[in-house]
Amino acid sequence: MKLKPLVYGFALCGLLTTLPVHVYADVSQKDAAPATKQANDALYQQLPFDNKTDFTDAHKGFIAALPDAVIKGEGGNVVWDPKKYAFIKEGEKAPDTVNPSLWRQSQLINISGLFQVTDGIYQIRNLDLSNMTIIEGEKGVTVVDPLVSAETAKVGMELYYKNRGQKPVIAVIYTHSHVDHYGGVRGVVSEADVKAGKTKVYAPAGFMESAVAENIMAGNVMSRRASYMYGNLLEADAKGQVGAGLGTTTSAGTVTLIAPTDYITKTGEKRTIDGLTYDFMMAPGSEAPAEMLWYIEEKKTIQTAEDVTHTLHNTYSLRGAKIREPLPWSKYINDAITLWGDKAEVLMAQHHWPTWGNDNVNTLMKSQRDLYRYINDQTLRLANEGYTRDEIAAQFKLPPSLANTWANRGYYGSVSHDVKATYVLYLGWFDGNPATLDELPPEEGAKKFVEYMGGADSILQKAKVDYDKGNFRWVAQVVSKVVFAEPDNKAARELEADALEQLGYQAESGPWRNFYLTGAQELRSGVKQLPTPNTASPDTVRAMTPEMFFDYLAVHINGEKAASAKAVLNVDFGEDGGKYKLELENGVLNHTASAEAENADATITLSREALNKIMLKEETLKQAQERGDVKITGNGEKLNELLSYMDKFEFWFNIVTP
């Protein structure tokens, strides 16, 4: 009996969507338009560029530069190029094609190397999107958040050892459940040492479930959109990618995961780790579903994970994610102020540079606390006055005390999309106007818009006038209608691309810039079928529960094709994995744990290890059967039938064209 492969090329880890593709398309980039130059130059008068405190802080404690050598993987692939952003030079005025505020942030992020934060605490910066913090204790070191890739984390540890001496890793701490805060763990410590009890791994409650599950179900679309958000298809230069606001970019190495040995479960929980006293505070549902902050009593140092950084963060990620709530986020920061604000002398996070001095620490925390609270409260105030999502975003302004604070600028998040996310969080997508309740889909609606506007030629003629006036937002909006109505209209594609490009040159947010410029690239060059990110790392596959796996299979079922299908299958993973009943009916695949159907069409018996090998494409289902690792009894054709209803998700779908 010939059976189809059980797994359809899982790109299952939306949590790994930041992995770059690093293949650039050929595009004809334009210079900054006069309106863009004017808009960017105006910022020099609006923001306090004379304040150099951040540059002083970013250089403070410098010990050693990052190694110059390009970091490569086992296959010779480039994992990290430390010179990639060398064109961003500290002290130089921003190019006309880069927002000066974003350029300033990129200059600060580009300050790289090994730094001393305070006595016994060190950070590796700009060796990945995030920082790696190393805390010296009585017997060795505790490593906090070992970057995205094992390769970059290993180089970071070698740099530390070279300058501070070889010390055993007593503990690893994951601050939260995003991949840039755990992915490089095998570059820091071996799983054997963890299993032997030589190294403990600490994490907030819910870490493993969140790390694996947060983005799995929509992983393909998130990964595709992430290629826009992180500018993975753009060249790193003054007309392309200049950084992500949170860090320069993400490494492209081996993503790993070692399960925690110890979980922190409540605020006020104290642990002595290698002789130091950690006072933990839980912050679930802030920047990540599972996140925690802490205070090291002996060092008078607050670790804010990613809840207090030097940017307005995302309360909604443009790659796609569940909306984060700004109100609890604000309250967590207030709790940190209450718990530790009167005694802390240092604040450090896992992005950007630290803050020193009790007054400065409290000023930063209060400013960020009020930033997220203001976005929450004022969005709701305006919504209660009857304004809709887009109306609120268009008129929303932070008070000068918040807006003119560098750490509150929208380098990664933005006021606009955070406000829109807050509206949707409370009120959903519908604005209350029944005219928008059931609008035509984009392509169909665009054709009617173009018809009503007098045709494509008339629209383009008017749009060119608006382009010359610098009305790029409107040009992009209206010409997009022509592109969706007439996808082959080259003039429309070029004009929209030109408008998006200028919007990118003006954007203060790194992700906004990357979205605009990648959209322009796609309009000019089309969607190229490039190598896709390898997001299904072995550690992540092994960390999936059977429930996650079956839920993921269910997302692939084409409900229309399977509408009249019926199948009942038993899956037996043995003593370690348990038994599951699968039921396909009404276009839905349900699973029930610890259950077994007496009338099942077939029973599939396999170990979890065998399932992992199939998921990782190390062997096919047929090969596993031949080896005796998988046994199928009953009507195996029912399994084939079920698999025939599963859609395969293509990665390179269109975004700016129909």
Salt bridges, closest charged atoms under 4 A:
ASP31 OD1 - LYS239 NZ 2.68
ASP41 OD1 - LYS93 NZ 3.52
ASP54 OD2 - ARG104 NH2 3.05
GLU90 OE1 - HIS59 NE2 2.83
ASP96 OD2 - LYS37 NZ 3.94
ASP119 OD2 - LYS299 NZ 3.97
GLU136 OE2 - ARG164 NE 2.86
GLU136 OE2 - LYS167 NZ 3.87
ASP145 OD2 - HIS181 ND1 2.63
GLU158 OE2 - LYS154 NZ 2.57
ASP180 OD2 - HIS181 NE2 3.05
ASP180 OD2 - HIS351 NE2 3.29
GLU191 OE1 - ARG186 NH2 2.96
ASP193 OD1 - LYS198 NZ 3.93
GLU214 OE1 - HIS178 NE2 3.41
ASP262 OD2 - ARG271 NH1 3.39
GLU269 OE2 - ARG271 NH2 2.95
GLU287 OE1 - HIS176 NE2 3.10
GLU287 OE2 - HIS178 ND1 3.06
GLU287 OE2 - HIS313 NE2 3.72
GLU287 OE2 - ARG324 NH1 3.94
GLU291 OE2 - HIS176 ND1 3.71
GLU297 OE2 - LYS270 NZ 2.60
GLU306 OE1 - HIS176 NE2 2.97
GLU306 OE1 - HIS181 NE2 2.69
GLU306 OE2 - HIS313 NE2 2.66
GLU306 OE1 - HIS351 NE2 3.13
ASP370 OD1 - ARG369 NE 2.85
ASP377 OD2 - ARG373 NE 2.79
GLU385 OE2 - ARG381 NH1 3.25
ASP390 OD1 - ARG389 NE 2.73
ASP390 OD1 - LYS420 NZ 3.96
ASP418 OD1 - HIS417 NE2 3.58
GLU451 OE1 - LYS448 NZ 3.26
GLU494 OE2 - LYS490 NZ 3.73
ASP498 OD1 - LYS30 NZ 2.90
ASP498 OD1 - ARG524 NH2 2.76
GLU501 OE2 - ARG524 NH1 2.92
GLU508 OE2 - ARG409 NE 2.81
GLU522 OE1 - ARG224 NH2 2.88
ASP539 OD2 - ARG186 NE 2.70
ASP539 OD1 - ARG542 NH2 2.63
ASP551 OD1 - HIS591 ND1 3.71
GLU585 OE2 - LYS566 NZ 3.56
GLU596 OE1 - LYS579 NZ 3.41
GLU609 OE2 - LYS613 NZ 4.00
GLU619 OE1 - ARG627 NE 3.35
ASP629 OD2 - ARG627 NE 3.15
GLU641 OE1 - LYS638 NZ 3.21
